Amino acid sequence: MKLTPDVFITGRSFLEDEVKGKTVIVIDVLRAASTIITALQNGSKGIIAVEDMGTAGRIAQNLDSSSYLLCGEKDGEKIEDYHLGNSPVEYEESVVKGKTLIFSSTNGTPTLVRCSGAKEVIIGSFLNAKAVTDYLRTIDNEIIFVCSGWKSRLSFEDTLCAGYMLHQLVGTVLPVSSPDGACVAFALYQQFGSDITDSVKNSNHAERLRKLGFEQDIDYCCQTDVSDCIPVMEDGVIVRKV
Ligand code: MLT
């Protein structure tokens, strides 16, 4: 790693051209990235991230119905008639092993689609942060953390996670002249990183999820460095790198 990675604060705060040639880590702590990591860890064959339900339906029409599951949420709630919602705890081995998942979410999957022109697209969250940063240390390419956010707005938990990964990469002092996005994420982690679960529980999206009855997802997604699964996008399908 040569330069301090930049942090794009939402999935819409950049032009698609800006990620070309870069290594991008798409973060959506609550919950799309955490769900994707869990699904691949539990043996899903691959995940096709789509920006909307119409695209999901068109892809499904061309697949054998026993080979895929339609997955995802709109505003946090499971989409009617889909097999699975976006709660990572639903993605058990008995459900997802060997299956292709067609996955649509409010912010995470549209962000993934916007980043698909990057040289390398990795999916990261607190669950696999160490595995991701261990990998990033081995490459020379320019790195950008892209926080999915919520409907063009900043999400506390995504920015905090970018700060956590930056902290793992650079240590306790951010190099001078680091990009502003990196400075903000790093400072957020310095301020709130001593109790990730507690601070994420105060975030806007955690409150939204609690109201929808997904309290256990918040605890699950705040676990740090518990997965060595690194999801990467290859020819439009997210598969397990390691
Ligand atoms: C998203 O993509 O916006 C999220 O993953 C929403 C959610 O928590 O389901």
Residues whose N, C-alpha, C, O or C-beta is under 5 A from the ligand:
A	BS01	MLT	L30 R31 A32 E73 G76 N86 S105 T106 N107 G108 T109 G149
